[in-house]
Amino acid sequence: MLRALDEPVAGPSLARRVNATSRVCIVLDDPSLPVPPASHDARGEMLEAVLEALTSFGVKLARVTALIANGLARQWRPAELTEWLGAKSTSQVNVRCHDAEQLSELVRIGDEPSGPIELNRHLLECDLVIHLNVVSMPIQAGPFGIIQGASGYRTARELNAPKMFSSEESPFVPGSKWHQAHLRVASMLEKKVPILQVSTVLNNELWTPAVAALLSTEDESRLSRPLQMWNALPASVRHRAARSMRASFRPLEVLSGPPEAVSPRASELFLRQHEVSASGDADVLVFGLPDLGPWSVRTQQNPVLVANLALGFVANLFTHRPLVRPGGAIIFSNPLTPSFNTRHHRVHEEFYEKVLRLEREPEAIHERYEPWLASRPEFVADYQRRYAFHGAHALISWYQCTPMRRLASRIIVAHGDPRACSRLGFMAAPNLEAALRKAKESVANAEPVVRVLELPPAFFTRVE
C-alpha cells in the first residue's frame, strides 16, 4: 500500500500532493461489496495506511474527513464502521456516511436539462480527494463509486433512470450507458478538485483451503458430508449462519494515481482473474442464488432484492454479450420468500405490495411512482435517521432488471413462492426439473443449449 502511494501509475505521489495546510477527503465505497464480505476488508488497512502517510507528511488529521459513499443504500452505524475500518482509524478521523437528502451537505456543481448535479460538499471543500476502493466489478476501477455513492438524490434519480438500463449491454463493464453517465459527472468534479485513485484488486479465493476441502468431494454427483449436514439445518439457522460467513478474498495488487491512469490497469487485472470464456450463447441459462446479496448484508433478502441479484447482477456478469440469447429462458433457484426486514427494507415492501401490483414497466414506475415513494416523509426519515434504504432504492433495483426481463422469453424460479413469482412477472416451478421442462417449451430450438453458472464466487463470462 505505501509503495503504491510512493510510486503511482502516473502523476505525482501523495507526498507531492499534500502539505501541512491541506484539507483531504478520503472516500470509501459502500461496504456492501464484495459478497460475501471479506474476513479482512482491505479498505480498513488502506485507510490506516493513508492516515499514517498523511500524518508523516504533516497533514493534521483534524483536516481530514472520511466519507462512506453509500449513496441510496442504508447508512452504517458507528459500531459497524468501527468493526469494518478498525478502532484505530475511526478514532483518529471523522468518519461519516453520505446523506443524499441532506441539502446542507450537498453542493451544486452544474445544471442540466434533466436536473441539477449535486455532490457531497466534502468532495468540494477540500484540496484533494483520495478514493479508496476495492475492485469487485470492472466499473469500480475508476471514479464511478464516488459519483454513485456521493450524489444527492436529484442527481442519483437521473444517473439511475431506466434509460441507463435500456440496452442489452452489461451495466457493469466500462463503456456502458450507466458507466458513461457517472464518468461525465466525475469529469465535472475533477475540474474542481484533484482525485487520487487508490484501487485494490482482489483475488477470487472465496474460501480458505481448509473450508474448501470440507466442501469438496471426490464424487461430483453427491454433496460433501458437511454440505449435507448444512442442508439438514432449519432454514432460519442456515439464513443466520450464511449472513455471518466471511470470504478469504485478498489483495492482488494496489494501484494509485489519476483515475484515468488507474482504471484500465485495474480493470485488466480484475478480468484476468475473473473472466472466463464460453463457447457460444445459450438457449437456457441456469444458476442458483445464495441467501445473500449486496443489499442484504447484515439483514435478509426479499423478493425485490432477489430479483435484483438474479437479473440485475448475476445475469449481467458478462463482458461482451449476454450468455443467454434473445428469446431464451433464465432459470434461477431461490425460495423467493415474500418477507421483508421492516427496519431496513420497509420501502421495498411498499414497492412490492403497492407498485408492482399495478405496474412493472420501469419507465412508468420512474415517472409515476418514484417521486411518490422517494419523497414520502417516513421513508426520508428512515433513510436519514434509522439506517434504512432510501425511498428510491427498491425502484432502482427493479430498473436494473430491465435488460434481462426484456431479453428472456421466460424467467422461471425453481422452488419459488408462486405468489411472489406472479407479482414479479416470473414463472414458478416446484423444482429444477420442472423448470427445465417449462424453459424448453418456450425456446425455438428443439435441442436447446443449457448453460449452468456455478456460483459463488462471481465471475464474468466472455461469450466467444
C-alpha positions in Angstrom: 0.0 0.0 0.0 2.7 2.5 1.0 4.7 1.6 -2.1 1.6 2.3 -4.3 1.3 5.8 -2.7 5.0 6.5 -3.3 5.1 5.0 -6.8 1.8 5.9 -8.6 0.9 4.6 -12.0 1.1 8.2 -13.3 1.1 11.7 -11.8 2.7 12.9 -8.6 2.9 10.8 -5.5 0.8 11.5 -2.4 3.8 13.2 -0.7 3.9 15.8 -3.5 0.1 16.4 -3.5 -0.3 17.5 0.2 1.2 19.8 2.8 0.5 20.8 6.3 -2.4 23.0 5.3 -4.1 20.6 3.0 -7.7 19.5 3.5 -8.3 16.0 2.4 -11.5 14.0 1.8 -11.0 10.2 1.8 -13.8 8.4 0.0 -14.5 4.8 0.7 -17.0 2.8 -1.4 -20.0 1.3 0.3 -19.0 -1.9 2.2 -21.9 -3.9 0.6 -19.5 -5.3 -2.0 -17.8 -7.7 -2.3 -20.2 -10.5 -1.5 -19.7 -12.4 0.8 -17.8 -9.8 2.8 -14.1 -10.4 3.2 -12.9 -11.5 6.6 -10.2 -8.8 6.4 -11.5 -6.0 4.3 -8.6 -4.3 2.5 -10.2 -0.8 2.9 -9.6 -0.8 6.6 -5.9 -1.4 6.0 -5.9 1.1 3.2 -7.4 3.8 5.4 -5.0 3.2 8.2 -2.0 3.4 5.8 -3.2 6.6 4.2 -3.8 8.2 7.6 -0.3 7.3 8.6 1.1 8.6 5.4 -0.8 11.9 5.7 0.4 12.4 9.3 4.0 11.8 8.2 3.6 14.5 5.5 2.4 17.0 8.2 -1.3 16.9 7.4 -3.4 17.4 10.6 -6.0 14.7 10.9 -8.5 17.3 12.0 -8.4 18.5 8.4 -9.2 15.0 7.1 -12.7 13.6 6.5 -13.5 10.0 5.7 -16.7 9.8 3.7 -18.6 6.5 3.2 -20.1 6.6 -0.3 -23.2 4.6 0.5 -25.4 6.5 -2.0 -29.1 5.5 -1.7 -28.2 2.4 0.3 -28.6 2.5 4.0 -26.1 4.4 6.2 -23.9 2.4 8.6 -24.0 2.5 12.4 -20.8 3.8 14.1 -20.3 0.3 15.6 -20.4 -1.2 12.1 -17.9 1.3 10.8 -15.6 0.6 13.7 -15.8 -3.1 13.0 -15.2 -2.6 9.3 -12.4 0.0 9.4 -10.9 -0.7 12.8 -11.0 1.2 16.1 -7.7 3.0 15.4 -8.8 4.7 12.2 -12.3 5.6 13.3 -10.9 7.2 16.5 -8.4 9.3 14.5 -10.6 10.8 11.8 -14.1 11.9 11.3 -15.9 9.1 9.5 -19.3 10.0 8.2 -21.9 8.4 5.8 -23.3 10.2 2.8 -26.8 11.5 3.1 -28.4 12.1 -0.3 -31.3 14.0 1.3 -29.4 16.5 3.5 -29.4 19.6 1.3 -27.0 21.5 3.6 -24.5 18.7 2.9 -24.8 19.0 -0.9 -23.1 21.4 -3.4 -24.4 22.1 -6.9 -21.6 21.9 -9.5 -23.8 22.1 -12.6 -27.2 22.3 -14.1 -28.6 20.1 -16.9 -32.0 19.8 -18.5 -32.6 16.6 -16.6 -31.8 18.3 -13.2 -29.1 19.7 -11.0 -25.7 17.9 -10.5 -25.3 17.9 -6.7 -22.5 16.1 -4.8 -21.5 15.8 -1.1 -19.9 19.1 0.0 -16.9 17.4 1.5 -15.8 16.4 -2.0 -15.7 20.1 -3.0 -14.4 21.7 0.3 -11.0 20.0 0.2 -7.7 20.2 -1.7 -7.5 16.5 -2.6 -10.0 13.6 -2.8 -8.4 10.2 -2.1 -10.7 7.4 -3.4 -10.0 4.1 -1.6 -11.8 1.3 -3.4 -11.8 -2.4 -3.8 -12.4 -3.5 -7.4 -15.2 -6.2 -7.4 -16.7 -5.0 -10.7 -14.8 -3.6 -13.7 -16.6 -0.2 -13.5 -15.3 0.2 -9.9 -11.8 0.6 -11.1 -12.4 4.3 -11.7 -14.3 7.2 -10.0 -17.7 5.5 -10.6 -18.0 4.7 -6.9 -17.5 8.4 -5.9 -20.4 9.6 -8.0 -22.7 6.6 -7.4 -22.1 6.9 -3.6 -21.9 10.7 -3.0 -24.6 12.2 -5.2 -27.7 14.0 -4.0 -31.0 12.2 -4.7 -32.0 14.6 -7.5 -28.7 13.7 -9.3 -29.0 10.0 -8.5 -32.5 9.9 -9.9 -31.2 10.7 -13.4 -28.0 8.7 -13.1 -30.0 5.6 -12.3 -33.0 6.2 -14.6 -34.5 3.3 -16.6 -32.9 4.7 -19.8 -29.5 3.8 -18.3 -30.5 0.1 -18.5 -32.4 0.1 -21.8 -29.9 -1.8 -23.9 -28.7 -5.4 -23.7 -25.2 -4.4 -22.7 -23.9 -5.2 -19.2 -24.1 -2.1 -17.0 -21.0 -3.3 -15.0 -18.4 -3.1 -17.8 -16.6 0.2 -18.8 -18.4 2.0 -21.6 -21.9 1.1 -20.7 -24.5 4.0 -20.6 -24.7 3.7 -16.8 -20.9 4.0 -16.6 -20.6 6.8 -19.0 -23.2 8.9 -17.2 -21.2 8.6 -13.9 -17.9 9.4 -15.6 -19.4 12.6 -17.1 -20.2 13.8 -13.6 -16.8 12.7 -12.4 -15.1 14.8 -15.0 -17.1 17.8 -13.7 -15.8 17.0 -10.2 -12.2 16.6 -11.4 -12.3 20.1 -12.9 -12.8 21.5 -9.4 -10.7 19.2 -7.2 -7.9 16.6 -8.0 -8.7 12.9 -7.3 -6.1 10.4 -6.3 -7.5 6.9 -7.0 -6.2 4.1 -4.8 -7.6 0.8 -6.1 -7.1 -2.7 -4.7 -7.8 -5.7 -7.0 -8.8 -8.8 -5.1 -8.2 -12.4 -6.0 -11.1 -14.8 -6.4 -10.3 -17.2 -3.5 -13.7 -17.5 -1.8 -12.8 -19.9 0.9 -9.7 -20.8 2.9 -8.1 -24.1 1.8 -9.4 -25.8 5.0 -13.0 -24.8 4.3 -12.7 -25.6 0.6 -11.5 -29.1 1.4 -14.6 -29.6 3.6 -16.9 -28.6 0.7 -15.3 -30.7 -1.9 -15.9 -34.4 -2.7 -14.4 -37.0 -5.0 -17.9 -37.9 -6.3 -19.1 -34.8 -8.0 -22.7 -36.2 -8.2 -23.0 -36.1 -4.4 -22.8 -33.3 -1.9 -20.0 -33.5 0.6 -20.9 -34.6 4.2 -20.6 -31.0 5.6 -23.0 -29.7 2.9 -25.5 -32.5 3.6 -25.4 -31.5 7.3 -25.8 -27.9 6.3 -28.9 -28.6 4.2 -30.4 -30.6 7.2 -30.3 -27.5 9.4 -33.6 -25.5 9.9 -33.9 -22.7 7.3 -33.8 -19.9 10.0 -30.4 -21.3 11.3 -29.0 -21.5 7.8 -30.0 -18.0 7.0 -28.5 -16.6 10.2 -25.3 -18.5 9.7 -25.0 -17.5 6.0 -25.1 -13.8 6.9 -22.1 -14.3 9.3 -20.0 -16.0 6.7 -16.8 -14.3 5.5 -14.8 -14.8 2.4 -11.0 -15.1 2.1 -10.5 -12.5 -0.7 -7.0 -11.0 -0.5 -5.4 -8.1 -2.5 -3.5 -9.0 -5.7 -2.2 -5.5 -6.3 -2.7 -1.9 -5.1 -2.6 0.9 -7.7 -2.6 4.6 -7.2 -2.7 7.6 -9.5 -5.2 9.7 -11.5 -8.5 7.7 -12.2 -7.9 7.7 -16.0 -4.5 6.0 -15.4 -5.5 3.6 -12.7 -8.8 2.4 -14.2 -7.6 0.5 -17.3 -4.8 -1.2 -15.3 -7.1 -2.2 -12.5 -9.8 -3.5 -15.0 -7.3 -5.6 -16.8 -6.0 -7.2 -13.6 -9.6 -7.8 -12.4 -10.7 -9.5 -15.7 -7.5 -11.6 -15.8 -8.7 -13.2 -12.5 -12.5 -13.1 -13.0 -13.2 -13.5 -16.8 -13.9 -16.9 -18.3 -14.7 -17.9 -21.8 -17.9 -19.6 -23.1 -18.3 -21.2 -26.5 -21.4 -19.6 -27.7 -24.5 -18.3 -26.1 -27.3 -20.4 -24.5 -31.0 -21.1 -25.0 -31.4 -21.6 -21.3 -29.3 -20.1 -18.5 -29.4 -21.8 -15.1 -28.0 -20.6 -11.8 -28.7 -20.8 -8.1 -28.8 -17.8 -5.8 -27.3 -17.6 -2.3 -29.3 -16.1 0.6 -27.1 -13.1 0.5 -26.7 -10.1 -1.8 -25.1 -6.6 -1.7 -28.2 -5.1 -0.2 -28.9 -7.7 2.4 -25.6 -7.7 4.3 -26.4 -8.0 8.0 -30.1 -8.4 7.2 -32.2 -10.7 4.9 -33.2 -10.9 1.3 -36.7 -10.1 0.0 -38.3 -10.7 -3.4 -37.3 -7.4 -4.9 -33.6 -7.9 -3.9 -33.6 -11.5 -5.1 -34.9 -10.3 -8.5 -32.2 -7.6 -8.5 -29.5 -10.2 -7.5 -30.6 -12.6 -10.2 -31.3 -10.3 -13.2 -29.5 -7.1 -12.2 -26.3 -8.7 -11.0 -25.7 -12.4 -11.9 -27.3 -12.4 -15.3 -25.3 -9.3 -16.2 -21.9 -10.7 -15.3 -20.6 -10.8 -18.9 -18.2 -8.6 -20.8 -19.3 -8.5 -24.4 -22.8 -10.1 -25.0 -25.2 -11.9 -22.7 -24.7 -15.6 -22.0 -28.4 -16.2 -22.9 -29.5 -15.4 -26.4 -32.6 -13.2 -27.1 -35.8 -15.1 -26.6 -34.0 -17.7 -24.4 -35.1 -18.6 -20.9 -33.5 -17.8 -17.5 -33.9 -20.2 -14.6 -32.7 -19.4 -11.1 -33.3 -21.3 -7.9 -34.4 -19.5 -4.8 -37.4 -19.7 -2.4 -38.3 -16.1 -3.2 -39.9 -15.9 0.2 -42.2 -12.8 0.4 -40.9 -11.5 3.7 -39.2 -8.1 4.4 -37.0 -6.7 7.1 -39.2 -3.8 8.4 -36.2 -1.9 9.7 -34.0 -1.7 6.6 -36.4 -2.7 3.7 -39.7 -1.0 4.5 -39.7 0.8 1.2 -39.1 -2.5 -0.7 -42.2 -3.9 0.9 -44.2 -0.9 -0.1 -42.9 -1.1 -3.7 -43.7 -4.8 -3.8 -47.2 -4.6 -2.3 -48.5 -1.3 -3.9 -46.5 -0.6 -7.0 -45.7 -4.0 -8.6 -49.3 -4.9 -8.1 -50.2 -2.2 -10.6 -47.1 -1.7 -12.8 -43.9 -3.5 -13.8 -42.6 -1.3 -16.6 -39.7 0.8 -15.3 -40.4 3.9 -17.4 -43.9 4.2 -16.0 -42.7 3.5 -12.5 -39.9 6.1 -12.8 -42.4 8.8 -13.8 -45.5 8.0 -11.8 -44.3 6.2 -8.6 -40.7 7.2 -7.9 -41.5 10.8 -6.9 -44.2 9.5 -4.6 -42.0 6.9 -2.8 -38.8 8.9 -2.7 -40.5 11.9 -1.1 -42.6 10.1 1.5 -41.6 11.8 4.8 -41.4 8.5 6.7 -39.1 6.9 4.2 -36.9 10.0 4.1 -36.7 9.9 7.9 -36.0 6.1 7.9 -33.1 6.7 5.5 -31.6 9.7 7.4 -32.1 8.5 11.0 -33.0 4.8 11.1 -30.4 3.1 8.9 -32.9 2.2 6.2 -32.6 2.3 2.5 -33.7 5.3 0.5 -37.2 5.5 -0.8 -36.0 5.1 -4.4 -33.6 2.2 -3.8 -36.2 -0.5 -4.4 -37.3 1.1 -7.7 -33.7 1.4 -9.0 -33.1 -2.2 -8.0 -36.0 -3.1 -10.3 -34.8 -0.9 -13.1 -31.5 -2.8 -13.2 -33.5 -6.0 -14.0 -34.8 -4.4 -17.3 -32.4 -5.7 -19.9 -32.8 -9.4 -18.8 -36.5 -9.1 -18.3 -36.8 -8.0 -21.9 -34.2 -10.3 -23.3 -35.6 -13.5 -22.0 -38.9 -15.0 -23.1 -39.4 -16.6 -19.7 -37.9 -16.2 -16.3 -38.5 -19.3 -14.2 -37.9 -19.6 -10.5 -37.2 -23.1 -9.3 -38.6 -23.6 -5.7 -40.0 -20.1 -5.9 -43.1 -18.9 -4.0 -45.9 -18.8 -6.6 -47.4 -15.6 -5.1 -44.1 -13.7 -5.3 -43.3 -15.1 -8.8 -46.7 -13.9 -10.0 -46.2 -10.4 -8.5 -42.8 -10.0 -10.2 -43.9 -11.5 -13.5 -41.9 -14.7 -13.2 -43.0 -18.3 -13.6 -42.8 -20.6 -10.6 -41.6 -24.2 -10.8 -41.6 -26.7 -7.9 -38.1 -27.9 -8.7 -35.3 -27.6 -11.2 -36.5 -30.5 -13.4 -39.9 -28.9 -13.8 -38.3 -25.5 -14.5 -36.2 -27.0 -17.3 -39.2 -28.6 -18.9 -41.0 -25.2 -18.9 -37.9 -23.5 -20.3 -37.6 -26.0 -23.2 -41.2 -25.4 -24.1 -40.6 -21.7 -24.6 -37.5 -21.7 -26.8 -37.5 -22.4 -30.5 -34.5 -24.8 -30.5 -35.7 -28.5 -30.4 -32.4 -29.3 -28.6 -31.8 -26.2 -26.6 -28.3 -25.4 -25.3 -28.3 -25.2 -21.5 -25.6 -23.3 -19.6 -25.2 -23.5 -15.8 -23.4 -20.8 -13.8 -21.8 -22.3 -10.7 -21.8 -19.6 -8.1 -20.1 -18.4 -5.9 -17.6 -16.9 -6.5 -18.9 -14.5 -9.1 -17.1 -14.3 -12.4 -17.6 -12.5 -15.8 -18.3 -14.5 -18.9 -16.9 -13.7 -22.3 -19.1 -15.4 -25.0 -16.9 -16.4 -28.0 
